[in-house]
Amino acid sequence: MDKLKQGIEEMQNHNYEEAARLFTESIDENPKQPVGYINFGNLLTHMNDYERAARFLIELLSLMKKPLQLITDWGMFIMNRKSSQKLKSSFFKPFKKV
C-alpha cells in the first residue's frame, strides 16, 4: 500500500502523527504531486491547525493546473472555521493568477 493510502488509514484511525509522517514522506518523495498536499491540508484542518493547513492549500494551488479539488478543500477550510474577512478574501486572490 502506498504512503498516501496508509496515511489516510492512519488519519481515519486517529493516528494523526503517523498520518502526518506518511504524508510528509509522500510529499518529499513526490513534491510535484498535489495529492500529498491535499491530504496533509485535510489532516491539518481536521486537527484545527488552520494556519498550517492554509499554507499547504496555498502551496497546492501552485501545483494544480485545474484546482477544482483545492477550491472544494479551501471552501471547507473556510466554512469549518469562523474565518476573518482577510482569510475569506485570500480565497479568491490566487484565482486571479490562474
C-alpha positions as a LaTeX table, in Angstrom:
\begin{tabular}{lrrr}
\hline
Residue & $x$ (\AA) & $y$ (\AA) & $z$ (\AA) \\
\hline
Met1 & 0.00 & 0.00 & 0.00 \\
Asp2 & 1.37 & 3.44 & $-0.85$ \\
Lys3 & 2.09 & 6.08 & 1.75 \\
Leu4 & $-0.92$ & 8.22 & 0.88 \\
Lys5 & $-3.34$ & 5.34 & 1.40 \\
Gln6 & $-1.57$ & 4.38 & 4.62 \\
Gly7 & $-1.73$ & 8.00 & 5.77 \\
Ile8 & $-5.46$ & 8.16 & 5.11 \\
Glu9 & $-5.98$ & 4.94 & 7.08 \\
Glu10 & $-3.91$ & 6.33 & 9.96 \\
Met11 & $-5.93$ & 9.54 & 9.88 \\
Gln12 & $-9.20$ & 7.58 & 9.98 \\
Asn13 & $-7.85$ & 5.65 & 12.98 \\
His14 & $-6.97$ & 8.94 & 14.73 \\
Asn15 & $-3.22$ & 8.23 & 14.48 \\
Tyr16 & $-2.51$ & 11.80 & 13.37 \\
Glu17 & 1.24 & 11.83 & 13.99 \\
Glu18 & 1.72 & 8.72 & 11.86 \\
Ala19 & $-0.55$ & 10.13 & 9.16 \\
Ala20 & 1.50 & 13.36 & 9.15 \\
Arg21 & 4.73 & 11.37 & 8.87 \\
Leu22 & 3.42 & 9.38 & 5.91 \\
Phe23 & 2.04 & 12.44 & 4.12 \\
Thr24 & 5.35 & 14.26 & 4.68 \\
Glu25 & 7.30 & 11.34 & 3.21 \\
Ser26 & 4.95 & 11.23 & 0.24 \\
Ile27 & 5.41 & 14.96 & $-0.39$ \\
Asp28 & 9.19 & 14.67 & $-0.02$ \\
Glu29 & 9.28 & 11.78 & $-2.50$ \\
Asn30 & 6.83 & 13.38 & $-4.97$ \\
Pro31 & 6.92 & 17.16 & $-4.44$ \\
Lys32 & 5.09 & 17.92 & $-7.67$ \\
Gln33 & 2.14 & 15.62 & $-6.95$ \\
Pro34 & $-0.77$ & 17.57 & $-5.45$ \\
Val35 & $-2.43$ & 14.64 & $-3.66$ \\
Gly36 & 0.03 & 14.69 & $-0.77$ \\
Tyr37 & $-0.64$ & 18.38 & $-0.17$ \\
Ile38 & $-4.39$ & 17.79 & $-0.34$ \\
Asn39 & $-4.24$ & 15.03 & 2.26 \\
Phe40 & $-1.89$ & 16.92 & 4.56 \\
Gly41 & $-4.04$ & 20.05 & 4.32 \\
Asn42 & $-7.12$ & 17.98 & 5.16 \\
Leu43 & $-5.32$ & 16.39 & 8.11 \\
Leu44 & $-4.29$ & 19.78 & 9.49 \\
Thr45 & $-7.79$ & 21.19 & 9.01 \\
His46 & $-9.22$ & 18.16 & 10.82 \\
Met47 & $-6.78$ & 18.86 & 13.68 \\
Asn48 & $-7.88$ & 22.54 & 13.75 \\
Asp49 & $-4.38$ & 23.68 & 12.72 \\
Tyr50 & $-5.80$ & 26.20 & 10.28 \\
Glu51 & $-2.69$ & 28.32 & 9.80 \\
Arg52 & $-0.58$ & 25.38 & 8.62 \\
Ala53 & $-3.48$ & 23.95 & 6.61 \\
Ala54 & $-3.77$ & 27.25 & 4.74 \\
Arg55 & $-0.07$ & 27.12 & 3.84 \\
Phe56 & $-0.44$ & 23.61 & 2.41 \\
Leu57 & $-3.51$ & 24.57 & 0.40 \\
Ile58 & $-1.79$ & 27.67 & $-0.98$ \\
Glu59 & 1.24 & 25.56 & $-1.96$ \\
Leu60 & $-1.15$ & 23.13 & $-3.59$ \\
Leu61 & $-2.60$ & 25.85 & $-5.78$ \\
Ser62 & 0.79 & 26.46 & $-7.38$ \\
Leu63 & 0.95 & 22.78 & $-8.39$ \\
Met64 & $-2.51$ & 22.39 & $-9.84$ \\
Lys65 & $-3.50$ & 23.31 & $-13.35$ \\
Lys66 & $-7.21$ & 22.75 & $-12.63$ \\
Pro67 & $-7.70$ & 23.48 & $-8.96$ \\
Leu68 & $-11.20$ & 22.07 & $-8.53$ \\
Gln69 & $-10.20$ & 19.88 & $-5.58$ \\
Leu70 & $-8.41$ & 22.81 & $-3.99$ \\
Ile71 & $-11.47$ & 25.02 & $-4.36$ \\
Thr72 & $-13.50$ & 22.38 & $-2.54$ \\
Asp73 & $-10.89$ & 21.92 & 0.20 \\
Trp74 & $-10.34$ & 25.64 & 0.64 \\
Gly75 & $-14.08$ & 26.25 & 0.87 \\
Met76 & $-14.41$ & 23.53 & 3.51 \\
Phe77 & $-11.49$ & 25.07 & 5.37 \\
Ile78 & $-13.16$ & 28.48 & 5.44 \\
Met79 & $-16.55$ & 27.01 & 6.40 \\
Asn80 & $-15.05$ & 24.92 & 9.23 \\
Arg81 & $-13.54$ & 27.99 & 10.79 \\
Lys82 & $-15.10$ & 31.31 & 11.57 \\
Ser83 & $-12.64$ & 32.96 & 9.26 \\
Ser84 & $-11.64$ & 36.57 & 9.19 \\
Gln85 & $-12.53$ & 38.72 & 6.21 \\
Lys86 & $-8.82$ & 38.73 & 5.29 \\
Leu87 & $-8.78$ & 34.93 & 5.09 \\
Lys88 & $-12.02$ & 34.85 & 3.14 \\
Ser89 & $-10.69$ & 37.36 & 0.62 \\
Ser90 & $-7.48$ & 35.33 & 0.31 \\
Phe91 & $-9.68$ & 32.52 & $-1.02$ \\
Phe92 & $-10.19$ & 34.46 & $-4.25$ \\
Lys93 & $-6.75$ & 36.04 & $-4.59$ \\
Pro94 & $-4.91$ & 33.03 & $-6.10$ \\
Phe95 & $-7.56$ & 32.59 & $-8.79$ \\
Lys96 & $-6.73$ & 35.98 & $-10.21$ \\
Lys97 & $-3.37$ & 34.48 & $-11.24$ \\
Val98 & $-4.88$ & 31.40 & $-12.92$ \\
\hline
\end{tabular}
